[in-house]
């Protein structure tokens, strides 16, 4: 009798093998992790093995699964089967996980942290890092396939989160590539990305093995913390972000934005690594006679802002506003800090000051899109809130340059001081009066009207209507504008037209040939004597001249036109049917037929058969 022995492959699973059999499987790799064994269809579980340890298997076809990867094998009688694995590694900082997918990026197989490896069977795979997929990679038995990640960070204090998208606006699964708080890193494969921070956007590139830093700034709208602040683009049209209450620092990329509080708006410019301050006041809504009804608040031009019940408070930017109920109205002026609790107002910094948020220091191998600016945070203000506001406003009015306002160049209306100075002294703003004729200053326009030459306008050549002086001079003396009247017949000057009408020959017009109507003299001559213009009445029937048309209408035969009515006609009164042309062989005849009574039958009138031609 043949002896048998039991081989334990896994707890509760046994294969009954003859003792004489020596078929073994070895999965060779770098670990001592377990793999699983299935039938050839990958359905029925047969047991498990350990990497780098032999296992006995009966001859058959099996499917091995290791870290999600699949390998089909055939165990042959009396032979040892060896399967070698390969490694996938993502080089990085070790903070983020990467995932290994099948070659179609559909099924997740395994995951690990960067700077660690995943052992798999040879094959084609896709590696995903923070929802961004690599191109397919090929793992070779006994080798390590390494992908290198880069780092991206957005500086800040961690108040807000930034979102990373690929160049198509989302990854292949329709999600952002990554989300992270400001001041913290994200590991990414090399590529081009769009980064959003509170809906402000910066495009950037990440390089393998390097760190890219985007420098953010921030703004704070100080107030009572009652109402929301909405952020719009610089044109005050597109709402960029979710809203935050006043007194909340908001991190954002550098740029110019419009902030709205209860419909009132102010622009703010955010600089890299700095915080910008704006201030509100709280308006107390007056009671115009009915405390139960919401009152309408508009600006002084009547533009609607918001509704509010009387005696309630609403935060607005400083200014004057109109409160209306029916036909009643009242004007309310709000200053920065109005109706703000004193203990809260004392914590506000003085007007015009900025502080630096936390900035991540770039390490070695770093790419920074903006060089961080080191600033010293302002000390606690010793003045009251309102005193600080008033002092800042007064300082800017007295010396705009200390507030960053360059009066000699700033003509875009950003400060009234700059506007007034440019109006009174355009030269101090860099406006050259002798060249600026585009209407940007009335002074330039007036000078050009009075003396075109001082603006570089040469009046004896300029006849395009840019200055009335040039037009008038050309009308009075075409020759001074370079117009040769004796050849200029295109109507550009009235003088040339008049001369050509009076004497076509002086304009180079040969009257007996020029019948195209370019001068009235030529037209009149052709009408009176078409033959002198080369018009043959018997041939010229194309209507090129009215004289030819009129003659052909009066005498078609003279133009070679034979008018014939070749249509058959029937006279119901006489019952006569006329056939103008009847072809008989090579000859043509004109015939008449007479209708018979009581029907539509005709007899040929033999006496009226007329031979026309061959």
C-alpha positions in Angstrom: 0.0 0.0 0.0 1.3 3.5 -0.9 2.0 5.8 2.0 0.6 9.4 2.2 1.4 12.4 4.3 -0.6 15.6 5.1 0.9 19.0 4.2 -0.5 21.9 6.1 -0.5 25.0 3.9 -2.8 27.2 6.0 -4.8 26.8 9.2 -7.7 24.4 8.4 -6.5 23.8 4.8 -4.6 20.6 3.8 -3.3 19.1 0.6 -3.0 15.3 0.5 0.3 14.5 -1.3 2.1 11.2 -2.0 5.3 11.1 0.0 7.3 10.5 -3.1 6.3 13.8 -4.8 8.7 16.7 -4.7 6.9 19.5 -6.6 7.6 22.8 -4.9 6.9 26.5 -5.4 9.2 29.4 -4.3 8.1 33.0 -4.5 11.4 34.9 -4.4 11.4 38.5 -3.0 12.8 40.9 -0.4 10.2 40.3 2.4 8.7 37.5 4.4 5.1 38.5 3.7 2.3 36.0 2.8 0.8 35.4 -0.6 -2.4 33.4 -1.4 -3.0 30.5 -3.7 -6.1 30.0 -5.8 -7.3 27.7 -8.5 -6.5 28.6 -12.1 -9.7 30.8 -12.3 -8.8 32.7 -9.1 -12.0 31.5 -7.4 -11.3 28.6 -5.0 -8.9 29.3 -2.2 -6.2 26.6 -2.0 -3.9 28.0 0.7 -1.1 30.4 1.3 2.7 30.7 1.3 5.4 32.9 2.6 7.9 34.8 0.3 11.3 33.2 0.2 10.0 29.9 1.6 9.2 26.8 -0.4 5.8 25.3 -0.4 4.7 21.8 -1.7 1.9 21.8 -4.4 0.3 19.0 -6.4 0.9 19.4 -10.2 -1.7 21.7 -11.6 -2.3 25.3 -12.7 -2.7 27.9 -10.0 -3.2 31.7 -9.6 -1.1 33.5 -7.0 -2.1 36.8 -5.4 0.5 39.1 -3.7 -0.3 42.6 -2.6 -3.1 42.7 -5.1 -0.9 41.6 -8.0 -1.7 38.4 -9.8 0.6 35.7 -11.3 -0.6 32.5 -13.1 1.7 29.4 -12.7 1.8 25.8 -13.6 3.3 23.2 -11.3 4.9 20.3 -13.2 5.7 16.9 -11.9 9.1 16.6 -10.4 10.0 20.3 -10.9 10.6 23.3 -8.7 8.7 26.5 -9.8 10.3 29.8 -8.9 8.4 33.2 -9.3 10.5 36.4 -8.8 8.8 39.6 -7.6 9.7 43.3 -8.2 9.4 46.5 -6.2 7.6 49.8 -6.6 9.0 52.7 -4.6 7.9 56.4 -4.5 10.8 58.6 -3.3 9.5 61.4 -1.0 9.2 62.6 2.6 7.2 59.7 3.9 4.2 61.8 4.9 1.7 60.9 2.1 0.5 57.5 1.0 0.8 56.2 -2.6 -1.5 53.6 -4.1 -0.8 50.9 -6.7 -3.5 50.3 -9.3 -3.9 47.8 -12.2 -2.7 49.0 -15.6 -6.2 50.6 -16.3 -6.2 52.5 -13.0 -9.5 50.9 -12.0 -8.7 48.5 -9.2 -6.7 49.5 -6.1 -4.2 46.8 -5.3 -2.0 48.0 -2.4 -0.7 51.2 -0.7 2.2 52.4 1.4 3.8 55.6 2.5 6.4 57.4 0.3 10.0 56.3 0.8 8.7 52.8 1.3 8.2 49.9 -1.2 5.4 47.7 -2.3 6.4 44.2 -3.6 4.4 42.9 -6.5 4.6 40.3 -9.3 6.0 41.6 -12.6 3.5 43.5 -14.8 2.1 46.9 -15.7 0.7 49.2 -13.0 -0.4 52.8 -12.4 0.7 54.6 -9.2 -1.6 57.2 -7.6 -0.2 59.9 -5.3 -2.7 62.3 -3.8 -5.3 61.5 -6.5 -2.8 62.1 -9.3 -2.0 59.1 -11.5 1.4 58.4 -13.0 1.8 57.1 -16.5 1.7 53.3 -16.6 4.9 51.7 -15.3 6.4 48.2 -15.9 7.7 46.2 -13.0 10.5 43.8 -13.9 11.3 40.7 -11.8 14.2 41.2 -9.4 14.3 45.0 -10.0 13.0 48.2 -8.3 10.9 50.7 -10.2 11.3 54.1 -8.5 9.1 57.2 -9.0 10.2 60.5 -7.4 7.7 62.9 -5.9 8.1 66.7 -5.4 6.6 68.9 -2.7 4.2 71.8 -3.0 3.3 74.1 -0.1 1.3 77.3 0.3 2.6 79.5 3.1 0.3 80.8 5.8 -0.9 80.4 9.3 -3.1 77.4 8.6 -6.3 79.4 8.8 -7.5 78.1 5.4 -7.0 75.2 3.1 -5.7 75.2 -0.4 -6.8 72.9 -3.2 -4.7 71.5 -6.0 -6.0 70.6 -9.4 -4.3 69.2 -12.5 -4.1 71.2 -15.7 -7.6 69.9 -16.8 -9.2 71.3 -13.6 -9.6 67.8 -12.0 -8.0 64.4 -12.0 -9.2 61.5 -14.1 -11.7 60.5 -11.3 -13.2 64.0 -11.3 -11.7 65.0 -7.9 -9.2 67.6 -6.9 -5.7 66.2 -6.8 -5.1 67.3 -3.2 -6.3 69.4 -0.3 -4.1 70.7 2.5 -4.0 73.5 5.1 -1.7 76.5 4.4 1.8 76.0 5.9 1.7 72.3 5.2 3.2 70.3 2.3 1.6 68.1 -0.3 3.6 65.4 -2.1 2.9 65.4 -5.9 4.4 63.8 -9.0 6.2 66.3 -11.3 3.8 68.3 -13.5 1.8 71.5 -13.9 -1.0 72.3 -11.4 -3.5 75.0 -10.6 -3.7 75.9 -6.9 -6.7 77.6 -5.4 -6.8 79.4 -2.0 -10.2 80.8 -1.1 -10.9 80.7 -4.9 -7.9 82.9 -5.7 -5.7 81.0 -8.2 -2.1 80.5 -9.0 -0.7 78.1 -11.7 2.6 76.4 -10.8 4.9 73.5 -11.7 6.3 70.8 -9.4 9.6 69.2 -10.1 10.7 65.8 -9.0 12.8 65.9 -5.8 12.2 69.7 -5.3 9.9 71.8 -3.2 7.7 74.6 -4.8 6.5 77.3 -2.4 3.6 79.6 -3.2 3.5 82.7 -1.0 0.1 83.8 0.2 -1.1 87.0 1.9 -4.2 87.7 4.0 -6.7 90.4 4.8 -8.9 91.1 7.8 -12.0 93.3 7.8 -12.3 94.5 11.4 -15.7 95.1 12.9 -18.1 93.8 15.4 -18.2 90.2 14.0 -21.9 90.6 13.1 -22.0 90.3 9.4 -20.4 88.4 6.5 -17.7 89.6 4.2 -17.9 88.5 0.6 -14.9 88.6 -1.7 -15.2 89.5 -5.4 -12.7 90.1 -8.2 -11.2 93.5 -8.7 -14.1 94.4 -11.1 -16.6 93.7 -8.3 -18.4 91.1 -10.5 -17.4 87.6 -9.7 -17.9 86.1 -6.2 -14.7 84.2 -5.6 -15.2 82.6 -2.2 -17.4 81.5 0.6 -18.0 84.3 3.1 -16.5 84.9 6.6 -17.7 87.2 9.4 -15.8 90.4 10.1 -12.8 90.1 12.4 -11.7 86.9 10.7 -8.3 86.7 8.9 -8.7 85.3 5.4 -5.7 83.8 3.5 -5.5 84.5 -0.2 -3.0 84.8 -3.0 -1.6 88.3 -3.7 -3.8 90.5 -5.9 -6.5 93.2 -5.8 -10.0 92.2 -4.7 -13.3 93.8 -3.9 -14.8 93.1 -0.5 -18.5 93.5 0.2 -20.3 93.9 3.6 -24.1 94.3 3.4 -23.8 95.6 -0.2 -21.2 98.2 0.6 -17.8 97.6 -1.0 -14.1 98.5 -0.8 -11.1 97.3 -2.7 -8.1 95.7 -1.0 -4.7 94.9 -2.3 -3.1 91.8 -0.8 0.7 91.5 -0.9 2.7 88.3 -0.5 3.5 87.4 3.2 1.5 90.4 4.5 -1.9 91.1 6.0 -4.1 94.0 4.8 -6.6 95.7 7.1 -10.0 97.2 6.3 -12.4 98.6 8.9 -16.2 98.8 9.2 -18.6 100.6 11.4 -22.0 99.4 12.6 -25.0 101.4 11.3 -28.0 101.7 13.6 -31.1 101.7 11.4 -33.3 104.7 12.4 -37.0 104.2 12.9 -39.0 106.1 10.2 -42.4 105.5 11.8 -43.0 101.8 11.6 -40.7 99.5 13.7 -42.3 96.4 12.3 -41.4 97.0 8.7 -38.0 96.5 7.1 -36.4 99.8 5.9 -34.5 100.1 2.6 -30.8 101.1 2.7 -29.2 102.5 -0.4 -26.1 104.5 -1.2 -26.4 108.2 -1.9 -27.0 107.5 -5.6 -30.0 105.4 -4.8 -28.4 102.0 -5.5 -30.0 99.3 -3.4 -27.8 97.8 -0.6 -29.9 95.8 1.8 -33.1 95.7 4.0 -33.1 96.0 7.8 -35.6 96.5 10.6 -35.3 99.7 12.7 -33.0 99.8 15.7 -31.0 96.9 14.4 -27.3 97.2 13.6 -25.7 96.5 10.3 -22.0 96.5 9.5 -20.9 98.7 6.5 -17.8 100.3 5.2 -17.5 104.0 6.2 -19.7 106.4 4.2 -23.1 108.1 4.0 -26.2 106.0 3.3 -29.9 106.7 2.8 -32.5 104.9 4.8 -36.0 104.9 3.2 -39.5 103.8 4.2 -42.2 104.7 1.7 -41.8 108.4 1.0 -39.8 109.0 4.2 -36.0 108.9 4.2 -33.1 109.8 6.4 -29.3 110.0 5.8 -26.9 108.1 8.1 -23.2 108.6 8.0 -21.0 105.8 9.4 -17.4 106.1 10.3 -14.9 103.3 10.9 -15.4 101.9 14.4 -18.9 103.3 15.0 -20.9 101.3 17.5 -18.0 98.8 17.9 -17.7 97.7 21.6 -14.8 99.6 23.2 -13.1 96.4 24.5 -13.2 94.9 21.0 -12.0 98.1 19.3 -8.9 98.3 21.5 -7.6 95.0 20.0 -7.7 96.4 16.5 -4.3 97.5 14.9 -3.8 101.1 13.8 -4.8 102.0 10.2 -2.3 101.3 7.5 -0.3 98.7 9.4 0.4 95.2 8.2 1.8 92.1 9.9 3.4 89.0 8.4 1.6 85.7 8.7 3.6 82.5 9.3 5.7 81.7 6.4 7.3 78.4 5.7 11.1 78.7 5.2 12.2 77.1 1.9 14.5 74.2 2.5 17.3 73.0 0.2 16.2 72.1 -3.4 13.3 74.5 -3.2 11.6 76.5 -6.0 9.7 79.5 -4.6 7.4 81.5 -6.9 7.7 84.6 -4.7 10.5 85.5 -2.3 9.1 85.7 1.2 9.3 89.1 2.8 10.4 89.2 6.4 8.4 91.8 8.4 8.2 92.6 12.0 4.6 92.4 13.5 3.3 95.7 14.7 3.2 96.3 18.5 -0.1 96.7 20.2 -1.6 100.2 19.4 -1.5 102.6 22.3 -4.2 104.8 20.8 -7.9 104.0 20.8 -9.4 102.4 17.7 -11.1 105.7 16.4 -7.9 107.7 17.2 -5.9 105.3 15.1 -8.3 105.5 12.2 -8.3 109.3 12.2 -4.6 109.5 12.5 -4.0 107.2 9.6 -6.5 109.0 7.3 -5.0 112.4 8.3 -1.5 111.2 7.5 -2.4 109.9 4.1 -4.2 113.1 3.2 -1.2 115.2 4.3 1.5 113.0 2.7 0.0 110.4 0.3 3.5 109.1 -0.5 3.8 107.6 3.0 0.7 105.5 2.3 2.2 104.2 -1.0 0.3 106.8 -3.1 2.6 108.3 -5.8 0.7 111.5 -6.7 2.7 112.3 -9.8 1.9 108.9 -11.5 -1.4 107.8 -10.0 -4.1 109.0 -12.4 -6.4 106.0 -12.2 -8.6 107.6 -9.6 -7.3 105.5 -6.7 -6.9 108.7 -4.6 -8.7 111.9 -5.0 -5.4 113.7 -4.2 -3.7 112.2 -7.2 -6.7 113.1 -9.5 -6.7 116.7 -8.3 -3.0 117.1 -8.7 -3.0 115.7 -12.3 -5.9 118.0 -13.3 -4.2 121.1 -12.0 -0.7 120.1 -13.3 -0.7 117.3 -15.9 3.0 117.6 -16.5 3.7 116.5 -12.9 1.9 113.3 -13.7 4.0 112.5 -16.7 1.4 113.8 -19.3 3.2 115.4 -22.3 0.6 117.8 -23.6 2.1 118.0 -27.1 1.7 114.3 -27.7 -1.4 113.3 -25.7 -4.3 113.7 -28.1 -6.4 110.7 -27.0 -8.7 112.7 -24.8 -7.2 111.5 -21.5 -6.8 115.2 -20.4 -8.9 118.1 -21.5 -5.8 120.3 -21.5 -4.2 118.1 -24.2 -7.4 118.2 -26.3 -7.7 122.0 -26.1 -4.0 122.5 -27.1 -4.3 120.2 -30.1 -7.4 122.0 -31.3 -5.7 125.4 -31.0 -2.3 124.3 -32.5 -2.4 120.9 -34.2 1.3 121.2 -35.2 2.3 121.2 -31.5 0.7 117.7 -31.2 2.7 116.4 -34.2 -0.2 116.8 -36.7 1.0 118.0 -40.1 -2.0 119.8 -41.5 -0.9 119.8 -45.1 -1.0 116.0 -45.2 -3.6 115.1 -42.6 -6.9 114.8 -44.6 -8.4 111.8 -42.8 -10.6 113.9 -40.6 -8.5 113.6 -37.5 -8.5 117.4 -37.2 -10.9 119.9 -38.7 -8.1 122.2 -39.5 -6.5 119.7 -41.9 -9.9 119.1 -43.5 -10.6 122.8 -44.0 -7.1 123.4 -45.5 -7.4 120.5 -48.0 -10.8 121.8 -49.1 -9.5 125.3 -49.6 -6.2 124.3 -51.3 -6.0 120.6 -52.4 -2.5 121.0 -53.8 -1.2 121.9 -50.3 -2.3 118.4 -49.2 -0.4 116.7 -52.0 -3.6 116.3 -54.2 -2.9 116.7 -57.9 -6.2 118.0 -59.2 -5.5 117.2 -62.8 -5.4 113.4 -62.2 -7.5 113.1 -59.0 -10.9 112.1 -60.2 -12.0 109.8 -57.3 -14.0 112.5 -55.6 -11.6 113.0 -52.6 -11.8 116.8 -53.0 -14.7 118.8 -54.4 -12.1 120.9 -56.3 -11.0 117.9 -58.3 -14.5 116.8 -59.1 -15.4 120.3 -60.3 -12.4 120.5 -62.6 -13.0 117.1 -64.1 -16.7 118.0 -64.8 -15.7 121.2 -66.5 -12.7 119.8 -68.5 -12.4 116.0 -68.5 -9.3 116.1 -70.7 -7.4 117.9 -67.9 -8.1 114.8 -65.8 -6.8 112.4 -68.4 -10.3 111.3 -69.5 -10.6 110.5 -73.2 -14.3 111.2 -73.8 -14.8 109.0 -76.8 -13.5 106.0 -74.8 -14.4 106.6 -71.2 -18.0 105.4 -70.9 -17.9 104.0 -67.4 -19.6 107.1 -65.8 -16.5 108.3 -63.9 -17.3 111.9 -64.9 -20.6 113.5 -65.7 -19.1 115.1 -68.8 -18.3 111.7 -70.2 -21.8 110.4 -69.5 -23.4 113.4 -71.1 -21.3 113.1 -74.2 -22.0 109.4 -74.6 -25.7 110.0 -74.2 -25.7 112.7 -76.9 -23.4 110.8 -79.3 -23.0 107.1 -78.4 -21.1 106.4 -81.6 -18.3 108.7 -80.4 -18.0 106.5 -77.3 -17.7 103.4 -79.5 -21.2 102.2 -78.8 -22.8 100.3 -81.7 -26.5 100.2 -81.2 -27.0 97.0 -83.2 -24.5 95.2 -80.9 -24.4 96.9 -77.5 -27.4 95.6 -75.7 -25.8 94.9 -72.3 -27.1 98.1 -70.8 -23.6 99.6 -70.1 -24.9 103.0 -71.0 -28.4 104.5 -70.6 -28.2 105.9 -74.1 -27.7 102.4 -75.6 -30.5 101.1 -73.5 -32.9 103.8 -74.6 -32.1 103.4 -78.3 -32.5 99.6 -78.1 -35.9 100.1 -76.4 -37.1 102.5 -79.1 -35.6 100.5 -82.1 -34.7 96.9 -81.1 -34.0 96.0 -84.7 -31.4 98.7 -84.9 -29.6 96.9 -82.1 -29.8 93.5 -83.9 -32.6 92.4 -81.7 -35.4 90.5 -83.6 -38.5 90.6 -81.5 -40.7 87.6 -82.1 -43.7 86.3 -80.1 -43.3 82.6 -80.8 -46.1 81.6 -78.3 -49.4 80.1 -79.7 -52.4 82.3 -79.0 -56.1 81.7 -78.8 -58.8 84.3 -79.3 -62.0 83.0 -77.5 -64.2 85.6 -79.3 -63.3 84.6 -82.8 -62.3 81.0 -82.0 -59.0 81.5 -83.8 -55.8 79.6 -82.8 -52.6 81.2 -84.0 -49.4 79.1 -84.2 -46.5 81.6 -85.0 -44.0 78.8 -85.9 -44.6 75.3 -87.1 -41.5 73.3 -88.1 -42.0 71.2 -91.2 -38.7 69.4 -92.0 -36.2 72.2 -92.6 -38.9 74.8 -93.2 -40.9 77.0 -90.9 -44.6 78.0 -91.4 -47.0 80.3 -89.6 -50.6 78.8 -89.6 -54.1 79.7 -88.3 -56.8 77.3 -87.2 -60.5 77.9 -86.7 -62.5 76.4 -83.9 -65.4 74.1 -84.7 -68.7 74.6 -83.0 -69.6 72.7 -79.8 -66.1 71.7 -78.8 -62.4 72.4 -78.8 -61.6 71.0 -82.2 -60.0 73.1 -84.9 -59.9 73.2 -88.7 -56.7 74.3 -90.5 -57.2 77.6 -92.5 -55.6 76.5 -95.7 -55.7 80.1 -97.0 -53.6 81.4 -94.2 -50.6 79.1 -94.3 -47.6 81.4 -94.4 -44.0 80.2 -95.2 -41.6 82.0 -92.9 -38.1 80.7 -93.7 -36.0 77.6 -94.2 
